[in-house]
Amino acid sequence: MNPNPAREEHLVLMLGGTGRTGGRVLKQLLDRGVRVRAIVRSAGRLPEGVAGNPLLTVTEAEPLSLSAEEMLEQVRGCDAIISCLGHTNDLKGVFGAPHELVTPMVERACAAAVALQPTEPIRIILMSTVSVYRPGALDARRGGVERALTGLLRALVPPAKDNQDAADFLLEYVGTDSPFVGWVVIRPDTLVDSDVTEYALHEGIVSSLAKPDDTSRANVAHFMCDLVTEPSVWKAWRGGMPVIVNAAKA
């Protein structure tokens, strides 16, 4: 029996639901009674125990292969889109094609939301990285040397540029007052595997590159799910780029 029947009113489009963090998001959404549409390259890589869940609809496709019309149909009826898309951590994944994955999918998701003109903004919840920089006072802790290093990383490593471009698109192009799209960019520090624990959310950078904090993938998933199901959490962070770290290292 679903312990949270009221949450079936939510419908989330999940991108990257077979990854190490995305799989946790998918499982936690289903555990909360949230309906999910998942676009995955291979259904065989779905997290254990989710196949056959009546709340889950799976489309097997290369995300970038979807036409604008197909993306529109995937987004139709959804009140949130969660992206945990990322490049694999090997030479082919980092330097091979596609050099851009996150940014074009965010652009397509936003275009579909605008085309649908929903009565309430569709929530775009994007998993990013603490290396992504937000201009202004909120990230002032990152001094000139660290900004130069992260700038060099974006120049040399395609996934780093991809993550920054996606965040810049939401911040600069979509903005914070769109009637059709709301967004949150989540910036974890060093990702680790553990269960859900206490965690801290900060508006800006809190740790240096030399002394990073740990962030549990399960905690990232928990926060992403809260942004879908908890109105007060969404209200607090809409248009933000929170840094999430485990409380023990906050």
N, C-alpha and C positions, 0 to 999 in steps of 0.2 A: 504494500500500500504506500502511496506517495505521501510522505509526512508534510509536504509543503504544497498542497494543491493550488493555492493562490498563485504560486510562482509559475504555473503552467501558462499564465497569461504572457510571459516573456517568450520571445523567440530570438535566438542568437545565431548569427552566422559565424561559424568557427573556421578560421584559417590557420593552418599549422597545428592541427590537433593530434598529430602523431609524433610530435617532437617531445623532448624530455620535459619541457615546461608546458607546452600545449596539451600534452596528454593528461597532465594533472588538472589543467583548466577544464578540459572536456569532462573528466570524471567528476570533478567537484560541481560543475553545472548540473549534470544529471542527478547527482546525489541531492542537490537542492530542489529537484523537480522542475528544472528549466528545460524547455524544448530547444533542441539544437539541430541546425543544419551544418554539417561538416563537409568541407571540400578537401579531399585528401588525394594524394598521388596513388596510394595503395591502401585499400581497406584492410589488408592483411597486417598492416602496421598499427592499427588502432589499439589503444590500451586494452589490456586484458579485462574482460568482463563487461565491456560496453556494447559489443556486437549484439544485435537483437533487442536492445533497449527500445521500448516503444516511443520514447521521447526523442530518439535520435534518427535523423535522416542523413544518409551518406551519399555524396556524389564523388565518384572517382574521376579525377581530372587533374591535369597540370594546371595550376591556378592561372598562369599567364596565358594559357591557351583559350580561356573563356572569352567569348565575344562580348561586346557591350550588352547585347540583348540577353545573353545567358547570365551575365553578372546581374543585370537588372532583376531577372526572375529569382535569382538566389537571394537578393536583398529584399525583395518585395515581402511585406508583412513582418519583417524583422524590426525589433526595436533596438538591437545592438549588434555590432560586428566586432569580434575579438580577433586580433591578429597576433599570433606567435610565430609568424614566418621568420625564417632566418637561413643563413648560409651554413652548410655543414663545415665542421672544423677540421678540414683537411686541405691539402694544396689545391685540389680540384674545386672544392667548395668555396675556398677563399678567393682564388684567382681565376677560376674558370667561369664560363657563362652559366647563368646570366649574371652580369655584374650588378644589375639592379633587379631586385625581387620585391622588396618591401615597399619601395616608393611607388612603382606602378600599380601595385595592388591597392595601396591606400588611395591613390588618385582615382582608380576605377570604382572603389567602394564609395568614395565621396561623390563621384559623378552620378552613380546610380541613386544615391540618397537624394541628391538635388533633383534628378529627373522624376523621382517618385513624389516629391513635395509632400512628405508626411506632415500630419498635424502637429506632431511632436518631433523634435530633432532625433535622428538616429544616432546612437552612441557609437563612436569609433574608439575602441580601447586597444592601444598599440603597445606591445612589449618592445622596448628599445634597450638601451644600455647606458650606463653611467658615463661612458665616453662621449655621449651626445651632449652638446653644449647649448645652453639657452642664454642668449645675450641679455645683459643687464645685471642688476645687483644680486639677483637670486643665486647666480653661480660665481659670485665675486671671489669665493674661497679659492677657486682655481686661478692661480696667478699666471703671469705671462709665460713662464717656462712651461707649465703644464698645458696651457692653451696652445703653445707652439708645438708641443709633442703630439697633442691630439689632432692638431691641424695637419701635421706630417703624416699621422696615421691615416687620416681621411684621404690624403693625397696619394698614398701608396697602397692602401688596402681597400679594395672595392666595397666589401660589406660595411666598413666604417663610414664611408661616404654615403652609402645607401641608407643607413640608419639616420644619419644627420639630415639627408635630403628629405626623408619622409617626415621627420619632426618639423623641419623648416616649412614644408608644404602646409602642414596643419596650422602652424603658428602664423605664417605670413600670408598664405593664400586663402585658407578657409577662415582663419580668424576665430575669435571667441564669441561672436554674436550671430552666427549663421542660424536662420530659422529652420534649417533642414539637417544640419550636422553639428553634433557636439563631440568633443574628443578629450581624451586623456592619454598622455604619453608616459608610460611607466619605465623608470630607469633603475633597474637593479644593479648592484655592484657585483662582486665575484659570486657567480652562481654555484650553489652546492646542493646536494641531494640530502634532504631530511624531511621529517614530518612538519606539519603546520606548527609554528611556535609563535610566541609574541614577536611582533615586529614593529618597527618605527617608520613613519613617513615624514619626509622632509621636503620643503618646497624647493630647495636648492642643494648643490653639492655639499657634502659634509666631510668627505675624506679625500686624502691626497692619492695620487696614483701610486706613490711609494708605499702607502699603508692603507690598502683597500679594506673595505668591510666585506663580510659574508652576507649573502642573501639566499635564503632557501627558495628553491623553485616552487615548493608547495605554498610558501607565503605569497609569492607573486601570484600564483593561481587563486589563492584565497582573496587577495585584494581585487583582482580582476572580477571575480564572481560577485564580490560586494558592490562593485561599481554597477553591476547589472541589477542586483536584487535589493539593494539598500538605497533608497532615495536620498537619505542624508549624506551618504558617502559620495554619491554622484554629485550632489549639489556642492559639496566641499571642494571637490577636485576637478570639476569640469573646466577645461581650458588650461589645466596645469600639467606640469612635467615632474611629478613627485619622484624623489629618490627613495627607494625602499631598501631597508637593511634589517637584518635580524636584531632584535632588541638587545641581545647580549653584547653586541658590538656597536650599539648606537652611541 
